[in-house]
């Protein structure tokens, strides 16, 4: 899992800072090598490679991680002339050893844990050349030696690439150059793809515009149709309102005519009532006049009959002839019967007239009066 080494990150620092490379060991996945370098010095300096084996928790798991981060210190006022080449990673590794040695020595005692902590220091100087060979032999076969065998070719490869692609005017590492190349290629790709994207967007916008124009045409036609329909509805509404006003005016006129007709009807009813009253009064007056005339005639006839009876009775008494008296009596009876029949017929006619005129009470009174008048005559005839 962790056997292969690959650079993953690269960071630039100023000349006052230091860079570090952390690599997992293929033999021990839980151990890592930290190679630090700091500011460049004139001599090769000391090299210090420290190994630390830390116990990983079970939750973290054994994950493959390879990180390579290195940086090249920028040239400042301390650097040489413009034509001088940039320091290689090997030189930077040698320069950082001296600075890290003291720091790791102080931390070695405090960082000891249940895991194994082994520190191997390789000091390369003019005074200790013999000890360097012994330490290098002792390092072989250990995780440190294996890591050195992997790191050194990697650093040499980066040096060759840097020498090949480096620009004397710009001091950069190989990774930076590759990144710059990728950036330039990406820019060129975007510049070449920009017209295509623009054309594609233009086609999409054109299609959308055409669809919107078609929709606008449809909506415009619909708007025209709805506008015409609205105008027709408004015309019909105005016509209906005009018709309603006319009907309302006609209804008002008819109401006024009805009121006038009602007034005329009331006047006619009053005139008719007054005319009927006058006619009834006239008829009553005429009937009364007839009744009075008939009464006077009846009284006069009764007086004449009575006088004639008295005359006949006196003549009979004077003559003493019974036969003549009987003849006179027969004639008198015939006259009285004819007079009675005439009176009865006249009374029936008067009663019918009173009934037609609606004078029922008067007709009943007249009928009662007839009965009262007829009784004495019958009594008289019976004598």
MARDRENNU-747749 format. One record per residue (C-alpha): residue number from 1; residue in three letters; x, y, z. Coordinates in Angstrom, 1 decimal, padded with zeros to 4 digits. Each point is the difference from the previous one (the first is absolute). Layout:
// MARDRENNU-747749
   num   residu       xx       yy       zz
   NUM      ALA        X        Y        Z
...
***
This chain:
// MARDRENNU-747749
   num   residu       xx       yy       zz
     1      UNK    000.0    000.0    000.0
     2      UNK    002.6    002.5    001.1
     3      UNK    002.9   -001.4   -002.0
     4      UNK    000.0    002.6   -002.9
     5      UNK    001.1    003.5    000.4
     6      UNK   -001.5    002.9   -002.0
     7      UNK    000.1    003.7    000.5
     8      UNK   -003.3    001.5    000.9
     9      UNK    000.4    003.6    001.1
    10      UNK    002.6    002.7   -000.6
    11      UNK    000.2    003.2    001.9
    12      UNK    002.3    003.0   -000.4
    13      UNK    001.5    001.7    003.0
    14      UNK    002.3    003.0    000.4
    15      UNK    003.7   -000.5    000.7
    16      UNK   -000.6    000.5    003.7
    17      UNK   -002.4   -002.9    000.2
    18      UNK    000.6   -003.8   -000.5
    19      UNK   -001.6   -002.7   -002.1
    20      UNK   -000.8   -003.5    001.0
    21      UNK   -000.7   -003.3   -001.8
    22      UNK   -002.0   -002.7    001.8
    23      UNK    000.1   -003.6   -001.5
    24      UNK   -001.5   -003.2    001.3
    25      UNK    002.2   -002.9    000.5
    26      UNK   -000.8   -003.1   -002.1
    27      UNK    001.2   -002.4    002.7
    28      UNK   -001.9    001.7    002.8
    29      UNK   -003.2    001.7   -001.1
    30      UNK   -000.3    001.7    003.4
    31      UNK    003.4    001.7   -000.2
    32      UNK    001.0    002.9   -002.1
    33      UNK    003.1    002.0   -001.0
    34      UNK    000.2    003.7    000.3
    35      UNK    002.7    001.7   -002.0
    36      UNK    000.3    003.7    000.9
    37      UNK    002.2    002.6   -001.6
    38      UNK    000.4    003.6    000.9
    39      UNK    002.1    002.9   -001.2
    40      UNK    002.9   -000.7   -002.4
    41      UNK    003.5    000.3    001.4
    42      UNK    003.4    000.0   -001.8
    43      UNK    001.1   -003.4    001.4
    44      UNK   -001.8   -003.3   -000.6
    45      UNK   -000.9    000.0    003.7
    46      UNK   -001.5   -002.7    002.1
    47      UNK   -002.7   -002.4   -001.0
    48      UNK   -002.5   -001.3    002.5
    49      UNK   -002.6   -002.6   -000.8
    50      UNK   -002.3   -000.9    002.8
    51      UNK   -002.4   -002.9    000.1
    52      UNK   -002.9   -000.2    002.4
    53      UNK   -002.4   -002.9    000.3
    54      UNK   -003.3    001.1    001.5
    55      UNK   -002.9   -002.3    000.9
    56      UNK   -003.1    000.7   -002.0
    57      UNK   -003.4   -000.5    001.5
    58      UNK   -002.3   -002.7   -001.3
    59      UNK   -002.6    002.6   -001.0
    60      UNK    002.3    001.8   -002.3
    61      UNK    000.8   -003.2   -001.9
    62      UNK    002.9   -000.6   -002.2
    63      UNK   -000.5    002.5   -002.8
    64      UNK    002.4    000.5   -002.9
    65      UNK    001.5    003.4    000.2
    66      UNK    002.9    001.4   -001.8
    67      UNK    000.8    003.6    000.3
    68      UNK    002.9    001.8   -001.6
    69      UNK    000.3    003.6    000.7
    70      UNK    003.1    002.0   -000.9
    71      UNK    000.7    003.6   -000.6
    72      UNK    002.8    001.9   -001.5
    73      UNK    001.2    003.0    001.8
    74      UNK   -000.1    003.1   -002.1
    75      UNK    003.1    001.8   -000.8
    76      UNK    000.4    003.1    002.2
    77      UNK    002.9    002.5    000.5
    78      UNK    002.1   -002.8    001.5
    79      UNK    000.0   -002.0   -003.2
    80      UNK    002.8    000.1   -002.5
    81      UNK   -000.1    001.7   -003.4
    82      UNK   -002.7   -000.6   -002.6
    83      UNK    001.8   -002.7   -001.9
    84      UNK    000.5   -002.2    003.0
    85      UNK   -002.1   -003.2    000.0
    86      UNK   -002.7   -000.7    002.6
    87      UNK    000.7   -002.4    002.8
    88      UNK   -001.0   -003.6   -000.6
    89      UNK   -002.2   -002.0    002.4
    90      UNK    003.0   -002.0    001.2
    91      UNK    001.8    003.2    001.0
    92      UNK   -003.2    001.2    001.7
    93      UNK   -000.2   -003.3    001.8
    94      UNK    003.6    000.4    001.2
    95      UNK   -000.6    003.6    001.1
    96      UNK   -003.1   -000.9    002.0
    97      UNK    001.7   -002.7    002.0
    98      UNK    001.9    002.2    002.3
    99      UNK   -003.0    002.1    000.9
   100      UNK   -002.2   -003.0    000.6
   101      UNK    002.5   -002.0    002.0
   102      UNK   -000.2    002.1    003.1
   103      UNK   -003.7    000.2   -000.1
   104      UNK   -000.5   -003.7   -000.4
   105      UNK    002.5   -000.8    002.8
   106      UNK   -002.0    002.2    002.4
   107      UNK   -003.3   -001.6   -001.0
   108      UNK    001.1   -003.6   -000.1
   109      UNK   -000.2   -000.5    003.7
   110      UNK   -003.4    001.6    000.3
   111      UNK   -001.6   -001.9   -002.9
   112      UNK    000.8   -003.5    001.2
   113      UNK   -003.2   -002.1    000.1
   114      UNK   -001.1   -003.7    000.2
   115      UNK    001.1   -000.2   -003.6
   116      UNK    003.6   -000.3   -001.1
   117      UNK    002.0    003.3   -000.4
   118      UNK    003.3   -000.3   -001.7
   119      UNK    002.1    003.0   -001.0
   120      UNK    003.0   -000.3   -002.3
   121      UNK    002.1    003.0   -000.7
   122      UNK    002.4    000.1   -002.9
   123      UNK    002.5    002.7    000.4
   124      UNK    002.0    000.9   -003.1
   125      UNK    002.9    002.3    000.7
   126      UNK    003.7    000.4   -000.7
   127      UNK    000.9   -001.1    003.5
   128      UNK   -002.2   -003.2    000.2
   129      UNK    000.5   -001.6   -003.4
   130      UNK    000.8   -003.4    001.5
   131      UNK   -003.1   -000.1    002.2
   132      UNK   -002.1    000.7   -003.1
   133      UNK    001.0   -003.2   -001.7
   134      UNK   -000.8   -002.0    003.1
   135      UNK   -003.4    001.5    000.4
   136      UNK   -000.8   -000.4   -003.6
   137      UNK    000.8   -003.7    000.3
   138      UNK   -002.1   -000.3    003.1
   139      UNK   -002.9    001.7   -001.7
   140      UNK   -000.1   -002.5   -002.9
   141      UNK   -002.8   -002.6    000.4
   142      UNK   -002.0    002.2    002.4
   143      UNK   -003.1    002.0   -000.9
   144      UNK    002.2    003.1   -000.1
   145      UNK    002.2   -001.5   -002.7
   146      UNK   -003.0   -001.1   -002.0
   147      UNK   -001.5    003.5    000.2
   148      UNK    003.3    001.6   -001.0
   149      UNK    000.2   -002.3   -003.0
   150      UNK   -003.5    001.2   -001.0
   151      UNK    000.4    003.7    000.8
   152      UNK    003.5    000.5   -001.6
   153      UNK   -001.0   -001.2   -003.5
   154      UNK   -003.2    002.1    000.2
   155      UNK    002.0    003.1    000.9
   156      UNK    002.5   -000.6   -002.8
   157      UNK   -002.8   -000.4   -002.4
   158      UNK   -001.5    003.3    001.1
   159      UNK    003.5    001.6   -000.4
   160      UNK    000.3   -001.3   -003.6
   161      UNK   -003.4    001.3   -000.9
   162      UNK    000.7    003.3    001.6
   163      UNK    003.3    000.3   -001.9
   164      UNK   -001.9   -000.9   -003.2
   165      UNK   -003.0    002.3    000.3
   166      UNK    001.4    002.7    002.3
   167      UNK    000.0    003.6   -001.1
   168      UNK    003.1    002.0    001.1
   169      UNK   -002.1    003.1    000.4
   170      UNK   -002.6   -001.8    002.2
   171      UNK    001.2   -002.3    002.8
   172      UNK   -002.6   -002.6    000.2
   173      UNK   -000.2   -003.7    000.7
   174      UNK   -001.1   -002.7   -002.4
   175      UNK   -003.3   -000.4    001.6
   176      UNK   -000.7    003.7   -000.3
   177      UNK    001.0   -000.1   -003.6
   178      UNK   -002.4   -002.9   -000.6
   179      UNK   -002.7    001.8    001.8
   180      UNK    000.6    003.1   -002.1
   181      UNK    000.0   -002.1   -003.1
   182      UNK   -003.3   -001.5    001.0
   183      UNK   -001.4    003.4    000.7
   184      UNK    001.1    001.3   -003.4
   185      UNK   -001.5   -003.1   -001.7
   186      UNK   -003.2    000.5    001.9
   187      UNK   -000.1    003.7   -001.0
   188      UNK    000.7   -001.0   -003.7
   189      UNK   -002.7   -002.6    000.2
   190      UNK   -002.5    002.4    001.5
   191      UNK    001.0    002.6   -002.6
   192      UNK   -000.6   -002.5   -002.8
   193      UNK   -003.2   -001.3    001.5
   194      UNK   -001.3    003.5    000.7
   195      UNK   -001.3    000.5   -003.6
   196      UNK   -001.6   -003.4    000.0
   197      UNK   -001.7    000.7    003.4
   198      UNK   -001.0    003.4   -001.3
   199      UNK   -001.4   -001.6   -003.2
   200      UNK   -001.8   -002.6    002.1
   201      UNK   -001.5    002.6    002.3
   202      UNK   -000.8    002.1   -003.0
   203      UNK   -002.0   -002.9   -001.5
   204      UNK   -001.7   -000.6    003.3
   205      UNK   -000.9    003.6    000.4
   206      UNK   -001.1    000.2   -003.7
   207      UNK   -002.3   -003.1    000.5
   208      UNK   -001.4    001.5    003.2
   209      UNK   -000.5    003.3   -001.8
   210      UNK   -001.8   -001.7   -002.9
   211      UNK   -002.2   -001.9    002.4
   212      UNK   -000.7    003.2    002.0
   213      UNK   -000.8    001.8   -003.3
   214      UNK   -002.4   -002.8   -001.0
   215      UNK   -001.6    000.2    003.4
   216      UNK   -000.2    003.7   -000.3
   217      UNK   -001.7   -000.3   -003.4
   218      UNK   -002.5   -002.5    001.4
   219      UNK   -000.6    002.3    003.0
   220      UNK   -000.3    003.0   -002.4
   221      UNK   -002.7   -001.9   -002.0
   222      UNK   -001.7   -001.0    003.1
   223      UNK    000.1    003.6    001.2
   224      UNK   -001.5    001.3   -003.2
   225      UNK   -002.7   -002.6    000.2
   226      UNK   -000.7    000.8    003.6
   227      UNK    000.0    003.7   -000.8
   228      UNK   -002.5   -000.5   -002.8
   229      UNK   -002.1   -002.1    002.3
   230      UNK    000.2    002.6    002.7
   231      UNK   -001.1    002.7   -002.5
   232      UNK   -002.9   -002.1   -001.1
   233      UNK   -001.0   -000.6    003.6
   234      UNK    000.3    003.7    000.7
   235      UNK   -002.2    000.8   -003.0
   236      UNK   -002.6   -002.6    001.1
   237      UNK    000.1    001.3    003.5
   238      UNK   -000.6    003.6   -001.2
   239      UNK   -002.9   -001.3   -002.2
   240      UNK   -001.4   -001.8    003.0
   241      UNK    000.3    003.0    002.2
   242      UNK   -001.7    002.2   -002.6
   243      UNK   -002.8   -002.6   -000.4
   244      UNK   -000.3   -000.1    003.8
   245      UNK   -000.2    003.8    000.2
   246      UNK   -002.7    000.0   -002.7
   247      UNK   -002.0   -002.8    001.8
   248      UNK    000.4    002.0    003.2
   249      UNK   -001.3    003.1   -001.6
   250      UNK   -002.9   -002.0   -001.5
   251      UNK   -000.7   -001.5    003.3
   252      UNK   -000.1    003.4    001.6
   253      UNK   -002.4    001.2   -002.7
   254      UNK   -002.2   -003.0    000.5
   255      UNK    000.0    000.5    003.7
   256      UNK   -001.0    003.7   -000.5
   257      UNK   -002.8   -001.1   -002.5
   258      UNK   -001.1   -002.6    002.5
   259      UNK   -000.2    002.6    002.7
   260      UNK   -002.0    002.2   -002.3
   261      UNK   -002.3   -002.9   -001.0
   262      UNK   -000.5   -000.8    003.7
   263      UNK   -000.9    003.6    000.6
   264      UNK   -002.4    000.0   -002.9
   265      UNK   -001.5   -003.3    001.1
   266      UNK   -000.5    001.5    003.4
   267      UNK   -001.7    003.0   -001.6
   268      UNK   -002.1   -002.3   -002.2
   269      UNK   -001.0   -002.1    003.0
   270      UNK   -001.0    003.1    001.8
   271      UNK   -002.0    001.3   -002.9
   272      UNK   -001.6   -003.4   -000.5
   273      UNK   -000.8   -000.2    003.7
   274      UNK   -001.5    003.5   -000.1
   275      UNK   -001.9   -000.8   -003.2
   276      UNK   -001.4   -003.2    001.4
   277      UNK   -000.9    001.8    003.2
   278      UNK   -001.7    002.7   -002.0
   279      UNK   -001.8   -002.6   -002.1
   280      UNK   -001.1   -001.9    003.0
   281      UNK   -001.2    003.1    001.7
   282      UNK   -001.9    001.0   -003.2
   283      UNK   -001.5   -003.5   -000.2
   284      UNK   -000.9    000.0    003.7
   285      UNK   -001.6    003.4   -000.5
   286      UNK   -001.9   -001.1   -003.0
   287      UNK   -001.1   -003.2    001.7
   288      UNK   -001.1    002.0    003.0
   289      UNK   -001.9    002.3   -002.3
   290      UNK   -001.7   -003.0   -001.7
   291      UNK   -000.8   -001.5    003.4
   292      UNK   -001.5    003.2    001.3
   293      UNK   -002.0    000.3   -003.2
   294      UNK   -001.2   -003.6    000.3
   295      UNK   -000.8    000.5    003.6
   296      UNK   -002.0    003.1   -000.8
   297      UNK   -001.8   -001.8   -002.8
   298      UNK   -000.7   -002.9    002.3
   299      UNK   -001.4    002.3    002.7
   300      UNK   -002.1    001.8   -002.6
   301      UNK   -001.3   -003.3   -001.4
   302      UNK   -000.7   -001.3    003.4
   303      UNK   -001.9    003.1    000.8
   304      UNK   -002.0   -000.2   -003.2
   305      UNK   -000.8   -003.6    000.7
   306      UNK   -001.0    000.7    003.5
   307      UNK   -002.1    002.9   -001.2
   308      UNK   -001.6   -002.2   -002.7
   309      UNK   -000.7   -002.7    002.6
   310      UNK   -001.6    002.6    002.2
   311      UNK   -002.0    001.3   -002.9
   312      UNK   -001.2   -003.5   -001.0
   313      UNK   -000.8   -000.9    003.5
   314      UNK   -002.0    003.1    000.4
   315      UNK   -001.8   -000.5   -003.3
   316      UNK   -000.8   -003.6    001.0
   317      UNK   -001.3    001.1    003.3
   318      UNK   -002.0    002.6   -001.7
   319      UNK   -001.5   -002.3   -002.8
   320      UNK   -000.4   -003.0    002.2
   321      UNK    000.5   -002.3   -003.0
   322      UNK    002.1   -003.0    000.9
   323      UNK    000.5   -001.1   -003.5
   324      UNK    001.5    003.3   -001.0
   325      UNK    002.2    000.0    003.0
   326      UNK    001.4   -003.3   -000.9
   327      UNK    000.8    001.2   -003.5
   328      UNK    001.8    003.1    001.3
   329      UNK    001.9   -002.1    002.5
   330      UNK    001.2   -002.3   -002.8
   331      UNK    001.2    002.9   -002.1
   332      UNK    001.7    001.6    002.9
   333      UNK    001.8   -003.3    000.8
   334      UNK    001.1   -000.3   -003.6
   335      UNK    001.4    003.5    000.1
   336      UNK    001.7   -000.5    003.2
   337      UNK    001.6   -003.2   -001.2
   338      UNK    001.3    001.7   -003.2
   339      UNK    001.3    002.8    002.1
   340      UNK    001.7   -002.4    002.3
   341      UNK    001.6   -001.9   -002.9
   342      UNK    001.3    003.3   -001.4
   343      UNK    001.4    001.0    003.3
   344      UNK    001.7   -003.4    000.4
   345      UNK    001.6    000.1   -003.4
   346      UNK    001.2    003.6    000.6
   347      UNK    001.5   -001.0    003.4
   348      UNK    001.8   -003.0   -001.5
   349      UNK    001.5    002.3   -002.7
   350      UNK    001.1    002.5    002.6
   351      UNK    001.6   -002.8    002.1
   352      UNK    002.0   -001.3   -003.1
   353      UNK    001.2    003.5   -000.7
   354      UNK    001.2    000.4    003.6
   355      UNK    001.8   -003.3   -000.1
   356      UNK    001.8    001.0   -003.2
   357      UNK    001.1    003.3    001.5
   358      UNK    001.5   -001.8    003.0
   359      UNK   -002.6    001.4    002.4
   360      UNK   -000.7   -003.2    001.7
   361      UNK   -001.1    001.5    003.3
   362      UNK   -002.4    002.3   -001.8
   363      UNK   -001.4   -003.0   -002.0
   364      UNK   -000.5   -002.0    003.3
   365      UNK   -001.7    003.0    001.6
   366      UNK   -002.2    000.4   -003.1
   367      UNK   -001.0   -003.7    000.1
   368      UNK   -000.9    000.3    003.7
   369      UNK   -002.0    003.1   -000.8
   370      UNK   -001.9   -002.0   -002.7
   371      UNK   -000.9   -002.7    002.4
   372      UNK   -001.3    002.5    002.6
   373      UNK   -002.0    001.8   -002.6
   374      UNK   -001.5   -003.1   -001.6
   375      UNK   -001.4   -001.4    003.3
   376      UNK   -002.6    002.7    000.7
   377      UNK   -001.4   -000.2   -003.5
   378      UNK   -000.4   -003.7    000.3
   379      UNK   -001.7    000.4    003.3
   380      UNK   -002.2    002.7   -001.5
   381      UNK   -000.9   -002.3   -003.0
   382      UNK   -000.8   -002.8    002.4
   383      UNK   -002.6    002.2    001.8
***
